[in-house]
Amino acid sequence: MSEDGPAPPHDRLAPLLFGFALSRITAVGLRLDLPGLLGDDARSTPELAAECGASVEGLSRLLRALAGIGVLEREGEELFRLTSLGRSLRDDVPGAVGAVLSTYAEPGRWAAWGGLEAAVRTGTPVARPAPNGEPPHDAGAAPERFAFRPGARAVAEAQARALVDGYDFSRYRHLVDLGGGDGTLLAQVLRRHPDCRATVLAAEPGLSAALGVLDEAGVGERCVAEEGDCFAVVPRGGDGYLLSNLLRGWSDEEALVVLRRCRAAVEPGGASLLVVTGLVPEWDDDHSPEAALLSALDDMEMMVTGGGRERRSREYQDLFGAAGLRLDRVVTVPGEVNLHVLEASAV
């Protein structure tokens, strides 16, 4: 025993020592489509190896590790089936957790996290996004926005469902979606509220992708498309301006540019600005450990990948004030660990 007390138990040390490895082991299992191949059955290592194109020895070692993590359970020396955790990673399960996890296993993300120490020491992220807020791409990857990849789309769909259930969009008749992602959130809002119409502002190819999602949802005829950049101009005429998961991806200076553009487009007593974002909990808030951890991890990821940051509500209040806006209220979205709608208006 040391002077400071006994050493922490192994189950507390393992995530600290091998957290990166646990993520990678699970991601490789997903890339081999083990949840899909197993389904609801117990299957042998040789069977799985033949179907996923892996060596029996290599796969056997991977399966044992996945069983140790809790994704699989053993029913014999080389016989495995999915646990409840493993079943949640299947493609046919709502939420598409597996698609999200696969996205986090991309080489570009691993490379960015390797620069965490340098980012902490210098305050400079490993990679900077393009001026329109797009995240950095993996080397050699297709020039597509992260928002349109399967994992991110699954996150967007889950968030959109929670938002339309947990936030009242019914009072808006004309939403202006700035950035828009792939159109998933706006499509859900318009389907829920048939009297609402929208303007979508985005750069190509994001604009075309979003319009495709809106058309597929049957709401495209209520949308007007404007190709552009909210760093340069924000359309007038809306009664709700939607910034979903954008400000958190930018520095304070960049966010302030966009907020001032929004202020120029709205009048006091008129439209509301709706900022969908996570929030850093205050240390004395009554918040869950899960919310605090998720906020901290999201903040670290933005530090290494793009220069954005998670903020406290009072930090958003200061940003809004500097742009001539007022934070009116913060709505916590039920069912999400750390998702909020910040309502602001012109002063």
C-alpha positions as semicolon CSV with decimal commas, in nm:
position;residue;x (nm);y (nm);z (nm)
1;M;0,000;0,000;0,000
2;S;0,136;0,345;-0,089
3;E;0,115;0,652;0,130
4;D;-0,175;0,774;-0,081
5;G;-0,380;0,459;-0,036
6;P;-0,428;0,135;-0,233
7;A;-0,386;0,118;-0,607
8;P;-0,712;0,158;-0,805
9;P;-0,883;-0,167;-0,907
10;H;-0,802;-0,317;-1,246
11;D;-1,152;-0,247;-1,382
12;R;-1,086;0,125;-1,330
13;L;-0,738;0,112;-1,479
14;A;-0,822;-0,084;-1,795
15;P;-1,021;0,197;-1,967
16;L;-0,741;0,443;-1,888
17;L;-0,472;0,214;-2,029
18;F;-0,657;0,057;-2,322
19;G;-0,951;0,287;-2,404
20;F;-0,813;0,348;-2,751
21;A;-0,767;-0,025;-2,805
22;L;-1,122;-0,111;-2,693
23;S;-1,260;0,132;-2,948
24;R;-1,040;-0,007;-3,224
25;I;-1,123;-0,371;-3,139
26;T;-1,494;-0,298;-3,157
27;A;-1,457;-0,100;-3,480
28;V;-1,273;-0,386;-3,651
29;G;-1,551;-0,622;-3,545
30;L;-1,799;-0,388;-3,709
31;R;-1,595;-0,355;-4,028
32;L;-1,598;-0,735;-4,050
33;D;-1,979;-0,716;-4,004
34;L;-1,974;-0,956;-3,711
35;P;-2,304;-0,824;-3,564
36;G;-2,474;-0,883;-3,899
37;L;-2,320;-1,227;-3,948
38;L;-2,410;-1,343;-3,598
39;G;-2,766;-1,210;-3,594
40;D;-2,957;-1,392;-3,321
41;D;-2,750;-1,710;-3,344
42;A;-2,440;-1,857;-3,185
43;R;-2,178;-1,931;-3,449
44;S;-1,832;-2,083;-3,459
45;T;-1,508;-1,904;-3,532
46;P;-1,434;-2,102;-3,852
47;E;-1,781;-2,022;-3,990
48;L;-1,742;-1,652;-3,921
49;A;-1,387;-1,643;-4,054
50;A;-1,497;-1,796;-4,385
51;E;-1,778;-1,543;-4,427
52;C;-1,593;-1,227;-4,327
53;G;-1,265;-1,307;-4,501
54;A;-1,044;-1,330;-4,193
55;S;-0,795;-1,589;-4,073
56;V;-0,932;-1,832;-3,817
57;E;-0,649;-1,761;-3,573
58;G;-0,672;-1,384;-3,604
59;L;-1,048;-1,383;-3,575
60;S;-1,040;-1,617;-3,277
61;R;-0,824;-1,370;-3,089
62;L;-1,049;-1,079;-3,187
63;L;-1,363;-1,265;-3,077
64;R;-1,212;-1,338;-2,736
65;A;-1,135;-0,968;-2,695
66;L;-1,488;-0,872;-2,798
67;A;-1,621;-1,116;-2,541
68;G;-1,402;-0,953;-2,278
69;I;-1,541;-0,611;-2,370
70;G;-1,898;-0,743;-2,341
71;V;-1,997;-0,724;-2,708
72;L;-2,002;-1,105;-2,738
73;E;-2,055;-1,397;-2,504
74;R;-1,901;-1,741;-2,535
75;E;-2,106;-2,057;-2,555
76;G;-1,814;-2,289;-2,614
77;E;-1,444;-2,290;-2,688
78;E;-1,496;-2,122;-3,027
79;L;-1,870;-2,050;-3,024
80;F;-1,996;-1,692;-2,979
81;R;-2,319;-1,494;-2,983
82;L;-2,406;-1,127;-2,943
83;T;-2,485;-0,981;-2,602
84;S;-2,749;-0,709;-2,560
85;L;-2,467;-0,458;-2,608
86;G;-2,356;-0,636;-2,924
87;R;-2,709;-0,643;-3,062
88;S;-2,728;-0,264;-3,025
89;L;-2,448;-0,242;-3,284
90;R;-2,647;-0,416;-3,559
91;D;-2,749;-0,210;-3,861
92;D;-3,116;-0,305;-3,822
93;V;-3,140;-0,164;-3,469
94;P;-3,280;0,193;-3,432
95;G;-3,013;0,448;-3,347
96;A;-2,741;0,296;-3,567
97;V;-2,486;0,296;-3,286
98;G;-2,260;0,074;-3,493
99;A;-2,250;0,322;-3,780
100;V;-2,151;0,596;-3,538
101;L;-1,877;0,385;-3,385
102;S;-1,742;0,293;-3,729
103;T;-1,716;0,662;-3,815
104;Y;-1,508;0,722;-3,506
105;A;-1,267;0,453;-3,621
106;E;-1,167;0,640;-3,939
107;P;-0,791;0,701;-3,975
108;G;-0,827;1,078;-3,987
109;R;-0,986;1,087;-3,645
110;W;-0,711;0,873;-3,494
111;A;-0,444;1,094;-3,646
112;A;-0,608;1,406;-3,508
113;W;-0,624;1,267;-3,154
114;G;-0,254;1,193;-3,176
115;G;-0,201;1,569;-3,171
116;L;-0,390;1,629;-2,846
117;E;-0,081;1,715;-2,642
118;A;0,035;1,966;-2,901
119;A;-0,313;2,122;-2,913
120;V;-0,320;2,154;-2,533
121;R;0,030;2,306;-2,519
122;T;-0,015;2,550;-2,806
123;G;-0,389;2,611;-2,822
124;T;-0,373;2,535;-3,195
125;P;-0,579;2,245;-3,332
126;V;-0,423;1,975;-3,546
127;A;-0,639;2,067;-3,844
128;R;-0,853;2,366;-3,926
129;P;-1,187;2,345;-4,108
130;A;-1,272;2,528;-4,425
131;P;-1,430;2,875;-4,372
132;N;-1,781;2,730;-4,409
133;G;-1,729;2,510;-4,106
134;E;-1,662;2,177;-4,275
135;P;-1,446;1,946;-4,065
136;P;-1,111;1,819;-4,192
137;H;-1,121;1,514;-4,420
138;D;-0,922;1,195;-4,398
139;A;-0,621;1,185;-4,626
140;G;-0,727;1,031;-4,955
141;A;-1,094;1,026;-4,864
142;A;-1,366;1,142;-5,099
143;P;-1,435;1,516;-5,064
144;E;-1,764;1,471;-4,883
145;R;-1,877;1,647;-4,570
146;F;-1,865;1,451;-4,248
147;A;-2,232;1,533;-4,194
148;F;-2,327;1,308;-4,484
149;R;-2,141;0,999;-4,368
150;P;-2,350;0,712;-4,229
151;G;-2,242;0,751;-3,867
152;A;-2,307;1,124;-3,859
153;R;-2,639;1,078;-4,038
154;A;-2,746;0,831;-3,769
155;V;-2,660;1,087;-3,501
156;A;-2,851;1,356;-3,692
157;E;-3,158;1,135;-3,724
158;A;-3,159;1,048;-3,354
159;Q;-3,114;1,413;-3,256
160;A;-3,386;1,524;-3,497
161;R;-3,637;1,281;-3,349
162;A;-3,556;1,402;-2,999
163;L;-3,578;1,767;-3,104
164;V;-3,918;1,748;-3,276
165;D;-4,055;1,558;-2,976
166;G;-3,893;1,775;-2,710
167;Y;-3,902;2,127;-2,855
168;D;-4,206;2,321;-2,977
169;F;-4,147;2,431;-3,337
170;S;-4,519;2,494;-3,394
171;R;-4,496;2,871;-3,344
172;Y;-4,265;2,915;-3,644
173;R;-4,406;2,968;-3,988
174;H;-4,083;3,031;-4,180
175;L;-3,760;2,869;-4,065
176;V;-3,426;2,971;-4,213
177;D;-3,183;2,680;-4,182
178;L;-2,825;2,808;-4,181
179;G;-2,580;2,534;-4,275
180;G;-2,848;2,271;-4,258
181;G;-2,629;1,961;-4,236
182;D;-2,791;1,704;-4,463
183;G;-3,145;1,840;-4,412
184;T;-3,246;1,569;-4,164
185;L;-3,361;1,801;-3,884
186;L;-3,548;2,040;-4,112
187;A;-3,724;1,748;-4,285
188;Q;-3,849;1,616;-3,950
189;V;-3,971;1,961;-3,843
190;L;-4,158;2,025;-4,168
191;R;-4,319;1,682;-4,163
192;R;-4,442;1,742;-3,809
193;H;-4,566;2,097;-3,888
194;P;-4,734;2,114;-4,232
195;D;-4,801;2,490;-4,204
196;C;-4,430;2,569;-4,179
197;R;-4,207;2,652;-4,476
198;A;-3,833;2,701;-4,491
199;T;-3,534;2,859;-4,657
200;V;-3,217;2,652;-4,672
201;L;-2,884;2,834;-4,693
202;A;-2,582;2,617;-4,770
203;A;-2,287;2,579;-5,003
204;E;-2,263;2,306;-5,264
205;P;-2,256;2,008;-5,254
206;G;-2,431;2,031;-4,919
207;L;-2,724;2,226;-5,059
208;S;-2,809;1,962;-5,320
209;A;-2,774;1,683;-5,065
210;A;-3,006;1,858;-4,820
211;L;-3,266;1,924;-5,090
212;G;-3,255;1,556;-5,180
213;V;-3,332;1,459;-4,820
214;L;-3,614;1,715;-4,805
215;D;-3,765;1,590;-5,132
216;E;-3,745;1,231;-5,012
217;A;-3,933;1,333;-4,697
218;G;-4,207;1,488;-4,910
219;V;-4,150;1,846;-4,789
220;G;-3,924;1,982;-5,062
221;E;-4,202;2,191;-5,219
222;R;-4,213;2,402;-4,901
223;C;-3,843;2,485;-4,916
224;V;-3,654;2,759;-5,097
225;A;-3,286;2,691;-5,165
226;E;-3,022;2,964;-5,146
227;E;-2,663;2,881;-5,224
228;G;-2,439;3,080;-4,994
229;D;-2,242;3,108;-4,675
230;C;-2,369;3,241;-4,342
231;F;-2,028;3,397;-4,286
232;A;-2,115;3,632;-4,573
233;V;-2,492;3,685;-4,566
234;V;-2,804;3,559;-4,388
235;P;-3,142;3,576;-4,569
236;R;-3,415;3,797;-4,427
237;G;-3,780;3,707;-4,382
238;G;-3,776;3,416;-4,138
239;D;-3,934;3,408;-3,794
240;G;-3,693;3,136;-3,677
241;Y;-3,324;3,105;-3,768
242;L;-3,185;2,758;-3,708
243;L;-2,816;2,700;-3,629
244;S;-2,790;2,330;-3,550
245;N;-2,455;2,206;-3,414
246;L;-2,263;2,478;-3,599
247;L;-2,147;2,737;-3,345
248;R;-1,981;2,467;-3,136
249;G;-1,756;2,390;-3,434
250;W;-1,614;2,743;-3,456
251;S;-1,394;2,968;-3,247
252;D;-1,550;3,261;-3,063
253;E;-1,429;3,497;-3,335
254;E;-1,584;3,288;-3,613
255;A;-1,908;3,235;-3,421
256;L;-1,935;3,610;-3,361
257;V;-1,913;3,679;-3,736
258;V;-2,212;3,451;-3,800
259;L;-2,412;3,587;-3,507
260;R;-2,364;3,943;-3,631
261;R;-2,487;3,834;-3,974
262;C;-2,793;3,687;-3,805
263;R;-2,850;4,008;-3,609
264;A;-2,843;4,208;-3,933
265;A;-3,123;3,988;-4,070
266;V;-3,366;4,020;-3,779
267;E;-3,546;4,304;-3,603
268;P;-3,600;4,358;-3,228
269;G;-3,919;4,185;-3,124
270;G;-3,916;3,976;-3,440
271;A;-3,750;3,649;-3,526
272;S;-3,582;3,408;-3,287
273;L;-3,239;3,254;-3,330
274;L;-3,243;2,883;-3,239
275;V;-2,900;2,744;-3,155
276;V;-2,898;2,365;-3,116
277;T;-2,589;2,263;-2,920
278;G;-2,439;2,083;-2,624
279;L;-2,345;2,279;-2,313
280;V;-2,064;2,252;-2,065
281;P;-2,231;2,197;-1,725
282;E;-2,147;2,442;-1,450
283;W;-1,952;2,269;-1,174
284;D;-2,231;2,321;-0,921
285;D;-2,516;2,226;-1,157
286;D;-2,728;1,920;-1,092
287;H;-2,607;1,728;-1,395
288;S;-2,534;1,364;-1,464
289;P;-2,177;1,230;-1,484
290;E;-2,264;1,108;-1,836
291;A;-2,350;1,463;-1,949
292;A;-2,030;1,602;-1,802
293;L;-1,816;1,332;-1,963
294;L;-1,984;1,366;-2,304
295;S;-1,938;1,743;-2,297
296;A;-1,570;1,710;-2,204
297;L;-1,502;1,450;-2,476
298;D;-1,683;1,654;-2,742
299;D;-1,478;1,956;-2,637
300;M;-1,153;1,762;-2,663
301;E;-1,245;1,634;-3,007
302;M;-1,314;1,984;-3,133
303;M;-0,982;2,096;-2,991
304;V;-0,791;1,845;-3,202
305;T;-1,001;1,851;-3,518
306;G;-1,112;2,203;-3,589
307;G;-1,071;2,473;-3,330
308;G;-1,430;2,478;-3,209
309;R;-1,535;2,433;-2,850
310;E;-1,818;2,344;-2,619
311;R;-1,939;2,642;-2,413
312;R;-2,131;2,719;-2,096
313;S;-2,467;2,892;-2,133
314;R;-2,317;3,211;-1,991
315;E;-2,045;3,201;-2,259
316;Y;-2,316;3,185;-2,525
317;Q;-2,490;3,471;-2,348
318;D;-2,172;3,679;-2,378
319;L;-2,136;3,591;-2,747
320;F;-2,497;3,683;-2,816
321;G;-2,454;4,011;-2,631
322;A;-2,148;4,103;-2,835
323;A;-2,355;4,047;-3,152
324;G;-2,653;4,256;-3,038
325;L;-2,861;3,956;-2,936
326;R;-3,014;3,845;-2,606
327;L;-3,031;3,491;-2,471
328;D;-3,398;3,447;-2,381
329;R;-3,409;3,089;-2,257
330;V;-3,238;2,751;-2,268
331;V;-3,450;2,444;-2,344
332;T;-3,307;2,106;-2,251
333;V;-3,411;1,836;-2,498
334;P;-3,554;1,534;-2,313
335;G;-3,406;1,196;-2,391
336;E;-3,065;1,332;-2,496
337;V;-2,761;1,330;-2,268
338;N;-2,646;1,681;-2,359
339;L;-2,860;1,860;-2,616
340;H;-3,019;2,201;-2,579
341;V;-3,194;2,471;-2,779
342;L;-3,080;2,824;-2,700
343;E;-3,339;3,085;-2,796
344;A;-3,205;3,434;-2,866
345;S;-3,357;3,752;-3,005
346;A;-3,239;4,093;-3,126
347;V;-3,206;4,383;-2,881
